[in-house]
């Protein structure tokens, strides 16, 4: 996890056979400038970043399911719940799944756990927008390798 | 319940618009002032309720290309007719 770069997924760890449910691990770093401000003397993972962990986990899945035809841009977060505090050094596990694949948009849900205990969940809406350039799509596929996203499972 | 009534109920609940202000001739965008993000929620609810997939991308492309007007898809009596066509096509 690189908090300052908003790259929150450390690696993907599993994909269901129907390819509509995926799991990831997000390892919270021990040190980050984020923790210097949130909060001084009491480093606590911001709740919005837990939402972002869910959004990135599900967003990669949406990319795969829709065949990397465009960028899934987060458009809505519903029923988000932050259920427990997360601290530097925690290892978080996320699970995301597709609820509905519409025309130009996709709805997913995600949840996060730490040591088996629920920490967050939400419903997420994505718009699928065109990639800004062919190069961007290429970079995304390079990034997929870095986070061990099972790109080959989504070959179209 | 007619398709229009179902759609009107969905719009009313999703966008918090009084049900009695929604008519067959209401234009979702121009009259009811539903923006594209709220319309995604409506599309999701319609897709679920009718077991279809509203072809929003195709409609948007047709409007952008000047091959259709927004009235054809977003005036509610027309939207309801499109939904009926999609439901019929699914069952065919």
gemmi code that builds the backbone of each chain (N, CA, C; Angstrom):
import gemmi

chains = {
    "A": [
        ("UNK", (0.839, -1.193, 0.000), (0.000, 0.000, 0.000), (0.876, 1.246, 0.000)),
        ("UNK", (0.577, 2.180, -0.877), (1.301, 3.449, -0.911), (0.255, 4.547, -0.710)),
        ("UNK", (0.066, 4.899, 0.538), (-1.022, 5.818, 0.874), (-0.927, 7.139, 0.130)),
        ("UNK", (0.307, 7.679, 0.070), (0.471, 9.010, -0.538), (0.175, 8.994, -2.036)),
        ("UNK", (0.276, 7.821, -2.651), (0.007, 7.703, -4.084), (-1.401, 7.183, -4.359)),
        ("UNK", (-2.139, 6.978, -3.268), (-3.491, 6.434, -3.393), (-3.497, 5.075, -4.092)),
        ("UNK", (-2.416, 4.339, -3.942), (-2.373, 2.970, -4.457), (-2.531, 2.057, -3.239)),
        ("UNK", (-3.732, 1.617, -3.029), (-4.071, 1.016, -1.744), (-4.070, -0.514, -1.746)),
        ("UNK", (-4.263, -1.103, -2.901), (-4.261, -2.565, -2.947), (-2.815, -3.055, -2.991)),
        ("UNK", (-2.453, -3.893, -2.029), (-1.100, -4.469, -2.038), (-1.031, -5.593, -3.068)),
        ("UNK", (-2.005, -6.490, -3.034), (-2.048, -7.569, -4.028), (-3.435, -8.216, -4.032)),
        ("UNK", (-3.752, -8.815, -5.163), (-4.980, -9.601, -5.238), (-4.651, -11.039, -4.865)),
        ("UNK", (-5.591, -11.679, -4.198), (-5.304, -13.006, -3.646), (-6.265, -14.084, -4.115)),
        ("UNK", (-7.331, -13.720, -4.788), (-8.249, -14.773, -5.202), (-9.347, -14.248, -6.094)),
        ("UNK", (-9.795, -15.094, -7.004), (-10.874, -14.745, -7.920), (-11.807, -15.943, -7.992)),
        ("UNK", (-13.107, -15.686, -7.818), (-14.064, -16.785, -7.902), (-14.141, -17.293, -9.337)),
        ("UNK", (-14.590, -18.528, -9.468), (-14.624, -19.163, -10.783), (-15.498, -18.393, -11.775)),
        ("UNK", (-16.575, -17.769, -11.271), (-17.447, -17.026, -12.198), (-16.887, -15.638, -12.507)),
        ("UNK", (-15.750, -15.315, -11.916), (-15.017, -14.062, -12.174), (-15.801, -12.819, -11.770)),
        ("UNK", (-16.759, -12.965, -10.899), (-17.535, -11.798, -10.484), (-17.332, -11.471, -9.009)),
        ("UNK", (-16.331, -12.104, -8.403), (-16.005, -11.848, -6.996), (-14.494, -11.989, -6.846)),
        ("UNK", (-13.893, -11.027, -6.139), (-12.432, -11.018, -6.042), (-12.021, -10.658, -4.615)),
        ("UNK", (-10.827, -11.067, -4.253), (-10.310, -10.748, -2.923), (-8.951, -10.055, -3.050)),
        ("UNK", (-8.694, -9.165, -2.128), (-7.411, -8.458, -2.123), (-6.893, -8.327, -0.694)),
        ("UNK", (-5.604, -8.010, -0.616), (-4.988, -7.690, 0.670), (-4.437, -6.269, 0.574)),
        ("UNK", (-4.689, -5.486, 1.597), (-4.155, -4.125, 1.676), (-3.358, -4.031, 2.983)),
        ("UNK", (-2.073, -3.897, 2.855), (-1.211, -3.842, 4.044), (-0.961, -2.385, 4.418)),
        ("UNK", (-1.448, -1.999, 5.547), (-1.305, -0.612, 5.985), (0.145, -0.398, 6.436)),
        ("UNK", (0.823, 0.615, 5.876), (2.223, 0.818, 6.250), (2.362, 1.270, 7.706)),
        ("UNK", (3.540, 1.009, 8.252), (3.791, 1.449, 9.626), (3.958, 2.956, 9.692)),
        ("UNK", (4.546, 3.506, 8.614), (4.792, 4.947, 8.607), (4.204, 5.560, 7.336)),
        ("UNK", (3.664, 6.752, 7.466), (3.132, 7.501, 6.335), (2.904, 8.930, 6.782)),
        ("UNK", (3.076, 9.864, 5.859), (2.798, 11.261, 6.224), (1.323, 11.445, 6.594)),
        ("UNK", (0.477, 10.574, 6.029), (-0.954, 10.638, 6.365), (-1.146, 10.503, 7.869)),
        ("UNK", (-0.367, 9.603, 8.461), (-0.530, 9.361, 9.899), (0.038, 10.493, 10.760)),
        ("UNK", (0.876, 11.326, 10.151), (1.400, 12.462, 10.917), (0.294, 13.479, 11.211)),
        ("UNK", (-0.684, 13.508, 10.280), (-1.781, 14.468, 10.485), (-3.040, 13.816, 11.000)),
        ("UNK", (-3.168, 12.512, 10.805), (-4.414, 11.823, 11.151), (-4.082, 10.630, 12.030)),
        ("UNK", (-3.845, 10.823, 13.338), (-3.832, 12.095, 14.049), (-2.469, 12.227, 14.718)),
        ("UNK", (-2.020, 13.444, 15.007), (-0.725, 13.584, 15.695), (-0.728, 12.826, 17.022)),
        ("UNK", (0.174, 11.860, 17.124), (0.261, 11.079, 18.355), (-0.714, 9.913, 18.420)),
        ("UNK", (-1.619, 9.842, 17.463), (-2.590, 8.740, 17.442), (-2.878, 8.367, 15.984)),
        ("UNK", (-1.922, 7.672, 15.334), (-2.094, 7.346, 13.920), (-3.260, 6.389, 13.686)),
        ("UNK", (-4.166, 6.824, 12.832), (-5.394, 6.068, 12.566), (-5.684, 6.127, 11.071)),
        ("UNK", (-5.946, 4.983, 10.472), (-6.256, 4.951, 9.034), (-7.560, 5.709, 8.780)),
        ("UNK", (-7.539, 6.746, 7.916), (-8.775, 7.499, 7.655), (-9.856, 6.608, 7.052)),
        ("UNK", (-11.071, 6.831, 7.501), (-12.187, 6.035, 6.992), (-12.350, 6.146, 5.485)),
        ("UNK", (-12.102, 7.339, 4.929), (-12.258, 7.493, 3.479), (-11.272, 6.602, 2.730)),
        ("UNK", (-10.147, 6.304, 3.361), (-9.185, 5.431, 2.684), (-9.626, 3.970, 2.743)),
        ("UNK", (-10.396, 3.628, 3.754), (-10.984, 2.283, 3.765), (-12.012, 2.167, 2.635)),
        ("UNK", (-12.765, 3.248, 2.433), (-13.711, 3.257, 1.310), (-12.943, 3.136, -0.005)),
        ("UNK", (-11.806, 3.840, -0.082), (-10.992, 3.773, -1.289), (-10.420, 2.361, -1.499)),
        ("UNK", (-10.054, 1.683, -0.413), (-9.592, 0.288, -0.526), (-10.680, -0.565, -1.186)),
        ("UNK", (-11.922, -0.382, -0.730), (-13.035, -1.139, -1.324), (-13.230, -0.730, -2.779)),
        ("UNK", (-13.145, 0.590, -3.029), (-13.383, 1.090, -4.384), (-12.324, 0.587, -5.354)),
        ("UNK", (-11.063, 0.513, -4.910), (-10.004, 0.039, -5.813), (-10.112, -1.471, -6.030)),
        ("UNK", (-10.413, -2.200, -4.972), (-10.567, -3.656, -5.126), (-11.688, -3.957, -6.117)),
        ("UNK", (-12.826, -3.303, -5.910), (-13.971, -3.544, -6.789), (-13.727, -2.950, -8.178)),
        ("UNK", (-13.033, -1.816, -8.217), (-12.767, -1.166, -9.501), (-11.941, -2.039, -10.437)),
        ("UNK", (-10.926, -2.710, -9.876), (-10.141, -3.635, -10.704), (-11.026, -4.761, -11.235)),
        ("UNK", (-11.909, -5.259, -10.375), (-12.810, -6.329, -10.809), (-13.712, -5.837, -11.942)),
        ("UNK", (-14.229, -4.625, -11.791), (-15.090, -4.057, -12.833), (-14.305, -3.932, -14.144)),
        ("UNK", (-13.045, -3.499, -14.042), (-12.201, -3.425, -15.245), (-12.131, -4.776, -15.932)),
        ("UNK", (-11.894, -5.810, -15.136), (-11.764, -7.147, -15.707), (-13.062, -7.639, -16.319)),
        ("UNK", (-14.147, -7.478, -15.577), (-15.445, -7.984, -16.039), (-15.880, -7.286, -17.327)),
        ("UNK", (-15.585, -5.980, -17.413), (-16.001, -5.224, -18.600), (-14.959, -5.281, -19.708)),
        ("UNK", (-13.912, -6.062, -19.518), (-12.948, -6.298, -20.596), (-11.977, -5.162, -20.839)),
        ("UNK", (-11.689, -4.375, -19.817), (-10.742, -3.263, -19.945), (-11.094, -2.373, -21.146)),
        ("UNK", (-12.412, -2.098, -21.275), (-12.854, -1.219, -22.364), (-12.810, 0.245, -21.948)),
        ("UNK", (-12.712, 0.488, -20.648), (-12.694, 1.861, -20.168), (-12.357, 1.878, -18.691)),
        ("UNK", (-12.206, 3.080, -18.173), (-11.815, 3.229, -16.769), (-13.064, 3.272, -15.886)),
        ("UNK", (-13.161, 2.386, -14.908), (-14.293, 2.485, -13.978), (-14.052, 3.640, -13.001)),
        ("UNK", (-14.822, 4.687, -13.153), (-14.666, 5.859, -12.289), (-15.733, 5.797, -11.196)),
        ("UNK", (-15.290, 5.919, -9.980), (-16.226, 5.846, -8.861), (-17.238, 6.989, -8.962)),
        ("UNK", (-18.512, 6.633, -8.987), (-19.556, 7.644, -9.156), (-20.507, 7.705, -7.970)),
        ("UNK", (-20.494, 6.651, -7.169), (-21.400, 6.662, -6.030), (-20.969, 5.686, -4.962)),
        ("UNK", (-21.190, 6.077, -3.712), (-20.922, 5.201, -2.564), (-22.176, 5.211, -1.708)),
        ("UNK", (-22.759, 4.036, -1.518), (-23.996, 3.969, -0.735), (-23.806, 3.063, 0.464)),
        ("UNK", (-24.519, 3.400, 1.492), (-24.565, 2.551, 2.689), (-23.165, 2.193, 3.184)),
        ("UNK", (-22.252, 3.172, 3.133), (-20.882, 2.912, 3.601), (-20.870, 2.868, 5.123)),
        ("UNK", (-20.210, 1.854, 5.633), (-20.068, 1.732, 7.092), (-18.604, 1.482, 7.436)),
        ("UNK", (-18.116, 2.241, 8.398), (-16.770, 2.021, 8.939), (-16.991, 1.428, 10.318)),
        ("UNK", (-16.634, 0.166, 10.451), (-17.073, -0.580, 11.633), (-16.015, -0.709, 12.718)),
        ("UNK", (-14.747, -0.462, 12.366), (-13.688, -0.650, 13.367), (-12.494, 0.225, 13.006)),
        ("UNK", (-11.689, 0.516, 13.994), (-10.490, 1.327, 13.775), (-9.393, 0.473, 13.133)),
        ("UNK", (-8.636, 1.121, 12.240), (-7.515, 0.461, 11.563), (-6.252, 1.270, 11.844)),
        ("UNK", (-5.172, 0.556, 12.172), (-3.942, 1.219, 12.601), (-2.771, 0.835, 11.707)),
        ("UNK", (-1.691, 1.638, 11.762), (-0.492, 1.302, 10.989), (-0.037, -0.126, 11.281)),
        ("UNK", (0.335, -0.830, 10.199), (0.818, -2.198, 10.353), (-0.270, -3.248, 10.239)),
        ("UNK", (-1.530, -2.837, 10.229), (-2.613, -3.824, 10.098), (-2.630, -4.408, 8.684)),
        ("UNK", (-2.988, -5.666, 8.593), (-3.210, -6.303, 7.292), (-4.710, -6.458, 7.094)),
        ("UNK", (-5.198, -5.867, 6.014), (-6.643, -5.853, 5.749), (-6.967, -6.758, 4.573)),
        ("UNK", (-8.071, -7.448, 4.683), (-8.523, -8.298, 3.577), (-9.841, -7.739, 3.046)),
        ("UNK", (-9.918, -7.639, 1.724), (-11.127, -7.100, 1.098), (-11.722, -8.116, 0.130)),
        ("UNK", (-13.024, -8.020, 0.006), (-13.742, -8.861, -0.935), (-14.718, -7.953, -1.671)),
        ("UNK", (-14.757, -8.091, -2.992), (-15.662, -7.260, -3.783), (-16.378, -8.136, -4.795)),
        ("UNK", (-17.594, -7.748, -5.127), (-18.345, -8.537, -6.089), (-19.259, -7.646, -6.922)),
        ("UNK", (-19.594, -8.169, -8.094), (-20.447, -7.420, -9.017), (-21.907, -7.694, -8.675)),
        ("UNK", (-22.656, -6.615, -8.536), (-24.089, -6.730, -8.265), (-24.882, -6.612, -9.556)),
        ("UNK", (-24.464, -5.673, -10.410), (-25.194, -5.450, -11.662), (-24.269, -4.793, -12.684)),
        ("UNK", (-24.304, -5.348, -13.886), (-23.523, -4.770, -14.978), (-24.489, -4.091, -15.933)),
        ("UNK", (-24.568, -2.780, -15.866), (-25.476, -2.041, -16.719), (-24.785, -1.553, -17.978)),
        ("UNK", (-25.477, -0.682, -18.707), (-24.925, -0.119, -19.937), (-24.160, 1.157, -19.592)),
        ("UNK", (-22.836, 1.046, -19.562), (-22.008, 2.201, -19.242), (-21.790, 2.418, -17.757)),
        ("UNK", (-22.336, 1.531, -16.958), (-22.136, 1.643, -15.509), (-22.169, 0.248, -14.885)),
        ("UNK", (-21.579, 0.125, -13.727), (-21.579, -1.149, -13.004), (-21.765, -0.865, -11.515)),
        ("UNK", (-22.536, -1.715, -10.863), (-22.751, -1.620, -9.425), (-22.037, -2.792, -8.762)),
        ("UNK", (-21.286, -2.500, -7.729), (-20.627, -3.559, -6.979), (-20.815, -3.362, -5.489)),
        ("UNK", (-20.409, -4.351, -4.744), (-20.386, -4.224, -3.290), (-19.046, -4.733, -2.802)),
        ("UNK", (-18.635, -4.267, -1.640), (-17.351, -4.701, -1.093), (-17.407, -4.668, 0.424)),
        ("UNK", (-16.535, -5.464, 1.000), (-16.399, -5.430, 2.463), (-14.943, -5.668, 2.816)),
        ("UNK", (-14.571, -5.173, 3.985), (-13.207, -5.362, 4.456), (-13.200, -6.001, 5.821)),
        ("UNK", (-12.168, -6.807, 6.087), (-12.021, -7.421, 7.403), (-10.572, -7.283, 7.853)),
        ("UNK", (-10.387, -7.355, 9.156), (-9.050, -7.382, 9.746), (-9.068, -8.418, 10.860)),
        ("UNK", (-8.186, -9.374, 10.728), (-8.148, -10.492, 11.698), (-9.523, -11.150, 11.819)),
        ("UNK", (-10.212, -11.231, 10.685), (-11.504, -11.907, 10.664), (-12.677, -11.055, 11.119)),
        ("UNK", (-12.398, -9.850, 11.573), (-13.484, -8.979, 12.058), (-13.854, -7.952, 10.988)),
        ("UNK", (-15.146, -7.710, 10.782), (-15.551, -6.722, 9.775), (-15.097, -5.313, 10.143)),
        ("UNK", (-14.562, -4.608, 9.146), (-14.148, -3.227, 9.399), (-14.918, -2.217, 8.544)),
        ("UNK", (-15.428, -2.664, 7.375), (-16.144, -1.711, 6.522), (-16.919, -2.461, 5.440)),
        ("UNK", (-17.906, -1.787, 4.891), (-18.639, -2.322, 3.730), (-19.356, -1.168, 3.030)),
        ("UNK", (-19.660, -1.357, 1.763), (-20.344, -0.308, 0.986), (-20.842, -0.872, -0.324)),
        ("UNK", (-21.817, -0.157, -0.895), (-22.205, -0.412, -2.290), (-21.568, 0.680, -3.146)),
        ("UNK", (-21.037, 0.281, -4.286), (-20.240, 1.197, -5.109), (-20.790, 1.249, -6.533)),
        ("UNK", (-20.897, 2.465, -7.057), (-21.330, 2.649, -8.447), (-20.169, 3.188, -9.270)),
        ("UNK", (-19.961, 2.610, -10.426), (-18.893, 3.056, -11.329), (-19.488, 3.442, -12.673)),
        ("UNK", (-19.031, 4.542, -13.201), (-19.254, 4.849, -14.610), (-18.057, 4.296, -15.375)),
        ("UNK", (-18.282, 3.764, -16.537), (-17.174, 3.301, -17.363), (-16.897, 4.388, -18.392)),
        ("UNK", (-15.755, 5.061, -18.260), (-15.432, 6.173, -19.165), (-14.261, 5.766, -20.057)),
        ("UNK", (-14.184, 6.344, -21.250), (-13.084, 5.973, -22.161), (-11.724, 6.278, -21.534)),
        ("UNK", (-10.746, 5.423, -21.817), (-9.394, 5.712, -21.366), (-8.913, 7.009, -22.010)),
        ("UNK", (-8.135, 7.807, -21.286), (-7.664, 9.068, -21.862), (-6.722, 8.854, -23.050)),
        ("UNK", (-6.094, 7.671, -23.113), (-5.184, 7.384, -24.226), (-4.916, 5.885, -24.263)),
        ("UNK", (-4.482, 5.367, -25.397), (-4.111, 3.942, -25.453), (-2.963, 3.646, -24.486)),
        ("UNK", (-2.084, 4.627, -24.305), (-0.944, 4.429, -23.403), (-1.428, 4.202, -21.969)),
        ("UNK", (-2.481, 4.909, -21.611), (-3.007, 4.770, -20.255), (-3.462, 3.332, -20.015)),
        ("UNK", (-4.140, 2.764, -21.006), (-4.598, 1.375, -20.884), (-3.396, 0.455, -20.696)),
        ("UNK", (-2.318, 0.742, -21.406), (-1.109, -0.069, -21.266), (-0.523, 0.036, -19.866)),
        ("UNK", (-0.509, 1.257, -19.341), (0.040, 1.449, -17.989), (-0.806, 0.719, -16.952)),
        ("UNK", (-2.108, 0.721, -17.187), (-3.002, 0.036, -16.257), (-2.687, -1.462, -16.229)),
        ("UNK", (-2.387, -2.005, -17.385), (-2.072, -3.435, -17.449), (-0.728, -3.718, -16.775)),
        ("UNK", (0.201, -2.764, -16.846), (1.480, -2.927, -16.128), (1.220, -2.911, -14.619)),
        ("UNK", (0.365, -1.994, -14.213), (0.020, -1.882, -12.797), (-0.663, -3.167, -12.323)),
        ("UNK", (-1.480, -3.747, -13.196), (-2.172, -4.997, -12.850), (-1.158, -6.064, -12.428)),
        ("UNK", (-0.054, -6.127, -13.140), (0.974, -7.123, -12.808), (1.569, -6.839, -11.431)),
        ("UNK", (1.744, -5.550, -11.121), (2.341, -5.182, -9.829), (1.472, -5.611, -8.645)),
        ("UNK", (0.170, -5.574, -8.837), (-0.726, -5.937, -7.730), (-1.272, -7.358, -7.891)),
        ("UNK", (-0.650, -8.100, -8.811), (-1.014, -9.509, -9.035), (-2.491, -9.671, -9.391)),
        ("UNK", (-2.999, -8.712, -10.144), (-4.373, -8.845, -10.635), (-4.393, -9.934, -11.706)),
        ("UNK", (-5.334, -10.873, -11.616), (-5.329, -12.012, -12.552), (-5.820, -11.652, -13.952)),
        ("UNK", (-5.017, -10.848, -14.616), (-5.379, -10.311, -15.929), (-5.735, -11.409, -16.927)),
        ("UNK", (-4.965, -12.500, -16.875), (-5.160, -13.568, -17.879), (-6.540, -14.220, -17.767)),
        ("UNK", (-7.124, -14.138, -16.564), (-8.447, -14.738, -16.371), (-9.532, -13.944, -17.096)),
        ("UNK", (-9.191, -12.705, -17.451), (-10.184, -11.841, -18.089), (-9.862, -11.595, -19.555)),
        ("UNK", (-9.050, -12.474, -20.118), (-8.659, -12.283, -21.523), (-9.899, -12.283, -22.398)),
        ("UNK", (-10.012, -11.258, -23.239), (-11.171, -11.166, -24.144), (-10.724, -11.287, -25.588)),
    ],
    "B": [
        ("UNK", (-50.037, -3.153, -12.341), (-49.445, -1.814, -12.423), (-48.784, -1.634, -13.798)),
        ("UNK", (-49.041, -0.493, -14.428), (-48.478, -0.260, -15.765), (-46.977, 0.016, -15.680)),
        ("UNK", (-46.319, -0.113, -16.809), (-44.885, 0.178, -16.863), (-44.624, 1.616, -16.430)),
        ("UNK", (-45.461, 2.533, -16.933), (-45.264, 3.933, -16.547), (-45.365, 4.116, -15.032)),
        ("UNK", (-46.366, 3.487, -14.425), (-46.539, 3.644, -12.964), (-45.319, 3.103, -12.215)),
        ("UNK", (-44.802, 1.965, -12.681), (-43.607, 1.403, -12.030), (-42.427, 2.358, -12.160)),
        ("UNK", (-42.254, 2.900, -13.371), (-41.129, 3.813, -13.616), (-41.294, 5.085, -12.788)),
        ("UNK", (-42.499, 5.598, -12.750), (-42.749, 6.826, -11.991), (-42.483, 6.598, -10.501)),
        ("UNK", (-42.891, 5.429, -10.009), (-42.627, 5.114, -8.596), (-41.123, 5.047, -8.331)),
        ("UNK", (-40.398, 4.419, -9.247), (-38.936, 4.307, -9.102), (-38.301, 5.702, -9.065)),
        ("UNK", (-38.721, 6.548, -9.993), (-38.156, 7.905, -10.054), (-38.486, 8.673, -8.776)),
        ("UNK", (-39.724, 8.541, -8.346), (-40.146, 9.254, -7.136), (-39.319, 8.833, -5.931)),
        ("UNK", (-39.139, 7.501, -5.795), (-38.401, 6.998, -4.626), (-36.903, 7.293, -4.733)),
        ("UNK", (-36.365, 7.146, -5.946), (-34.920, 7.303, -6.119), (-34.487, 8.754, -5.996)),
        ("UNK", (-35.301, 9.656, -6.547), (-34.892, 11.068, -6.603), (-35.687, 11.962, -5.663)),
        ("UNK", (-36.527, 11.352, -4.847), (-37.319, 12.115, -3.890), (-38.132, 13.207, -4.580)),
        ("UNK", (-38.803, 12.800, -5.663), (-39.680, 13.716, -6.392), (-41.122, 13.310, -6.088)),
        ("UNK", (-41.968, 14.267, -5.716), (-43.363, 13.906, -5.417), (-43.987, 13.136, -6.582)),
        ("UNK", (-44.596, 12.004, -6.252), (-45.131, 11.117, -7.297), (-46.159, 11.830, -8.175)),
        ("UNK", (-46.965, 12.704, -7.565), (-48.052, 13.323, -8.336), (-47.558, 14.388, -9.318)),
        ("UNK", (-46.279, 14.720, -9.270), (-45.740, 15.683, -10.248), (-45.153, 14.974, -11.469)),
        ("UNK", (-45.120, 13.650, -11.427), (-44.522, 12.877, -12.529), (-45.642, 12.394, -13.448)),
        ("UNK", (-45.587, 12.828, -14.697), (-46.644, 12.463, -15.646), (-46.041, 11.728, -16.842)),
        ("UNK", (-46.938, 11.196, -17.661), (-46.499, 10.485, -18.882), (-45.662, 11.399, -19.784)),
        ("UNK", (-45.976, 12.694, -19.740), (-45.277, 13.633, -20.627), (-44.064, 14.284, -19.975)),
        ("UNK", (-43.765, 13.904, -18.740), (-42.587, 14.488, -18.074), (-41.314, 14.038, -18.790)),
        ("UNK", (-40.423, 14.991, -18.975), (-39.099, 14.691, -19.532), (-38.164, 14.538, -18.322)),
        ("UNK", (-37.530, 13.376, -18.224), (-36.733, 13.081, -17.029), (-35.664, 14.142, -16.779)),
        ("UNK", (-35.071, 14.624, -17.845), (-33.965, 15.584, -17.701), (-34.505, 17.022, -17.632)),
        ("UNK", (-35.304, 17.385, -18.639), (-35.717, 18.786, -18.760), (-36.783, 19.198, -17.741)),
        ("UNK", (-37.713, 18.289, -17.460), (-38.806, 18.640, -16.546), (-38.504, 18.228, -15.105)),
        ("UNK", (-38.020, 17.013, -14.937), (-37.797, 16.506, -13.576), (-36.394, 16.830, -13.065)),
        ("UNK", (-35.551, 17.357, -13.954), (-34.197, 17.812, -13.596), (-33.366, 16.699, -12.964)),
        ("UNK", (-33.504, 15.514, -13.542), (-32.701, 14.379, -13.083), (-31.368, 14.437, -13.824)),
        ("UNK", (-30.278, 14.437, -13.065), (-28.973, 14.496, -13.747), (-28.487, 13.078, -14.075)),
        ("UNK", (-27.368, 13.018, -14.777), (-26.922, 11.725, -15.306), (-26.550, 10.753, -14.190)),
        ("UNK", (-26.053, 11.278, -13.076), (-25.679, 10.385, -11.980), (-26.927, 9.795, -11.323)),
        ("UNK", (-27.905, 10.635, -11.085), (-29.150, 10.113, -10.515), (-29.821, 9.150, -11.490)),
        ("UNK", (-29.643, 9.418, -12.791), (-30.283, 8.520, -13.750), (-29.645, 7.130, -13.714)),
        ("UNK", (-28.372, 7.046, -13.295), (-27.750, 5.720, -13.141), (-28.499, 4.923, -12.073)),
        ("UNK", (-28.861, 5.590, -10.979), (-29.614, 4.903, -9.929), (-30.976, 4.446, -10.455)),
        ("UNK", (-31.583, 5.318, -11.266), (-32.883, 4.958, -11.851), (-32.721, 3.782, -12.812)),
        ("UNK", (-31.671, 3.841, -13.637), (-31.428, 2.750, -14.592), (-31.205, 1.433, -13.853)),
        ("UNK", (-30.454, 1.492, -12.765), (-30.203, 0.286, -11.966), (-31.527, -0.278, -11.444)),
        ("UNK", (-32.356, 0.601, -10.912), (-33.647, 0.161, -10.365), (-34.554, -0.393, -11.471)),
        ("UNK", (-34.551, 0.252, -12.634), (-35.375, -0.235, -13.759), (-34.840, -1.577, -14.259)),
        ("UNK", (-33.518, -1.673, -14.414), (-32.920, -2.943, -14.855), (-33.343, -4.080, -13.930)),
        ("UNK", (-33.271, -3.806, -12.642), (-33.622, -4.842, -11.650), (-35.110, -5.168, -11.702)),
        ("UNK", (-35.937, -4.129, -11.754), (-37.393, -4.329, -11.677), (-37.934, -5.080, -12.891)),
        ("UNK", (-37.333, -4.818, -14.066), (-37.870, -5.417, -15.295), (-36.987, -6.546, -15.844)),
        ("UNK", (-35.842, -6.775, -15.221), (-34.950, -7.837, -15.701), (-34.370, -7.548, -17.067)),
        ("UNK", (-34.066, -6.283, -17.309), (-33.529, -5.871, -18.615), (-32.247, -5.070, -18.412)),
        ("UNK", (-31.675, -4.618, -19.515), (-30.510, -3.745, -19.448), (-30.789, -2.556, -20.365)),
        ("UNK", (-31.148, -1.435, -19.766), (-31.406, -0.236, -20.585), (-30.147, 0.109, -21.367)),
        ("UNK", (-30.247, 0.232, -22.679), (-29.038, 0.503, -23.489), (-28.628, 1.975, -23.459)),
        ("UNK", (-28.243, 2.446, -22.291), (-27.962, 3.878, -22.118), (-26.839, 4.372, -23.026)),
        ("UNK", (-25.814, 3.528, -23.189), (-24.693, 3.957, -24.037), (-25.155, 4.156, -25.485)),
        ("UNK", (-25.964, 3.231, -25.953), (-26.472, 3.331, -27.334), (-27.351, 4.562, -27.500)),
        ("UNK", (-28.221, 4.790, -26.530), (-29.115, 5.952, -26.603), (-28.303, 7.249, -26.598)),
        ("UNK", (-27.325, 7.300, -25.713), (-26.499, 8.515, -25.629), (-25.780, 8.764, -26.947)),
        ("UNK", (-25.265, 7.679, -27.521), (-24.555, 7.809, -28.800), (-25.487, 8.312, -29.892)),
        ("UNK", (-26.698, 7.766, -29.921), (-27.664, 8.187, -30.947), (-28.029, 9.662, -30.796)),
        ("UNK", (-28.181, 10.102, -29.561), (-28.499, 11.522, -29.324), (-27.311, 12.390, -29.730)),
        ("UNK", (-26.115, 11.968, -29.338), (-24.916, 12.750, -29.678), (-24.694, 12.822, -31.189)),
        ("UNK", (-25.073, 11.746, -31.885), (-24.896, 11.701, -33.335), (-26.032, 12.383, -34.082)),
        ("UNK", (-27.031, 12.869, -33.349), (-28.167, 13.532, -33.988), (-29.148, 12.572, -34.626)),
        ("UNK", (-29.039, 11.281, -34.296), (-29.936, 10.282, -34.880), (-31.209, 10.107, -34.050)),
        ("UNK", (-31.214, 10.682, -32.872), (-32.392, 10.593, -32.003), (-32.424, 11.840, -31.131)),
        ("UNK", (-33.596, 12.094, -30.581), (-33.713, 13.210, -29.638), (-33.839, 12.639, -28.227)),
        ("UNK", (-33.542, 13.457, -27.245), (-33.689, 12.973, -25.868), (-35.154, 12.652, -25.568)),
        ("UNK", (-36.071, 13.346, -26.265), (-37.497, 13.070, -26.042), (-37.830, 11.598, -26.284)),
        ("UNK", (-37.180, 11.012, -27.281), (-37.493, 9.630, -27.645), (-37.195, 8.637, -26.514)),
        ("UNK", (-36.262, 9.015, -25.656), (-35.855, 8.078, -24.610), (-36.173, 8.562, -23.205)),
        ("UNK", (-36.298, 9.863, -23.033), (-36.411, 10.371, -21.668), (-37.744, 11.018, -21.329)),
        ("UNK", (-38.653, 11.174, -22.315), (-40.041, 11.480, -21.955), (-40.635, 10.172, -21.454)),
        ("UNK", (-41.272, 10.204, -20.306), (-41.561, 8.949, -19.600), (-42.472, 7.989, -20.356)),
        ("UNK", (-43.409, 8.511, -21.141), (-44.246, 7.576, -21.905), (-43.397, 6.863, -22.961)),
        ("UNK", (-42.404, 7.569, -23.493), (-41.514, 6.946, -24.484), (-40.544, 5.978, -23.812)),
        ("UNK", (-40.028, 6.386, -22.646), (-39.148, 5.492, -21.896), (-39.889, 4.207, -21.529)),
        ("UNK", (-41.142, 4.362, -21.126), (-41.939, 3.184, -20.763), (-42.136, 2.274, -21.975)),
        ("UNK", (-42.361, 2.880, -23.138), (-42.526, 2.081, -24.370), (-41.235, 1.331, -24.705)),
        ("UNK", (-40.089, 2.012, -24.509), (-38.788, 1.349, -24.781), (-38.609, 0.165, -23.831)),
        ("UNK", (-39.018, 0.375, -22.577), (-38.901, -0.713, -21.584), (-39.775, -1.889, -22.006)),
        ("UNK", (-40.998, -1.593, -22.434), (-41.891, -2.673, -22.886), (-41.268, -3.434, -24.051)),
        ("UNK", (-40.628, -2.712, -24.959), (-39.974, -3.375, -26.100), (-38.850, -4.294, -25.627)),
        ("UNK", (-38.067, -3.806, -24.671), (-36.942, -4.610, -24.168), (-37.447, -5.858, -23.429)),
        ("UNK", (-38.533, -5.681, -22.681), (-39.109, -6.824, -21.965), (-39.640, -7.847, -22.972)),
        ("UNK", (-40.305, -7.343, -24.010), (-40.845, -8.242, -25.040), (-39.719, -8.970, -25.773)),
        ("UNK", (-38.654, -8.244, -26.055), (-37.513, -8.844, -26.769), (-36.859, -9.936, -25.922)),
        ("UNK", (-36.844, -9.691, -24.623), (-36.239, -10.679, -23.715), (-37.054, -11.972, -23.707)),
        ("UNK", (-38.368, -11.814, -23.779), (-39.236, -12.999, -23.722), (-39.398, -13.709, -25.047)),
        ("UNK", (-38.921, -13.072, -26.124), (-39.120, -13.645, -27.469), (-38.198, -14.846, -27.707)),
    ],
}
model = gemmi.Model(1)
for chain_id, residues in chains.items():
    chain = gemmi.Chain(chain_id)
    for i, (resn, *xyz) in enumerate(residues, 1):
        res = gemmi.Residue()
        res.name, res.seqid = resn, gemmi.SeqId(i, " ")
        for name, pos in zip(("N", "CA", "C"), xyz):
            atom = gemmi.Atom()
            atom.name, atom.element = name, gemmi.Element(name[0])
            atom.pos, atom.b_iso = gemmi.Position(*pos), 0.0
            res.add_atom(atom)
        chain.add_residue(res)
    model.add_chain(chain)
structure = gemmi.Structure()
structure.add_model(model)
structure.setup_entities()
